[in-house]
């Protein structure tokens, strides 16, 4: 396609616009999935956080059992 419009100033603008549009779509795609990944991490943390105190006590008790 570039061969057809390489001598035209308007063609250069169209090519730059298409490249910018593809760049925006790509960045939007990665940003969306980055936000989804961050949300999954926070959701997993919020699921485990209430049990964290009990899990630490359990780990400490198991460690004490192994040492005595």
PyMOL commands that set and color helices and strands:
alter all, ss='L'
color gray80, all
select helices_A, chain A and resi 2-5+9-49+52-67
alter helices_A, ss='H'
color red, helices_A
deselect
rebuild
show_as cartoon
